[in-house]
Amino acid sequence: MLLNALWTPLFFGAGKYGLAFVDICLLLAALGATVLLAARVDRRASWLLTPYLAWVSYAAALNLTLWLTN
């Protein structure tokens, strides 16, 4: 949750696109690990996290594009 909460002020508030991208990559890694660990316990829980994983991946792609073009 901390990584998720940090991304918004870094990206929108401070305009630190590079730091925001590092943050969102760490968030993606943590989320990927959570999905894999949840699959061991309950596959439904793992599947319920996949839309969030897709959304964060999309946001990371947008973040990277904006960082590289500015």
Buried (B, 14 or more C-beta within 10 A) or exposed (E): EEBBEBBEEBBEEEEBBEBBBBBBBBBBEBBBEBBEEBBEEEEEBBEEBEEEBEEBBEBBEEBBEBBEEE
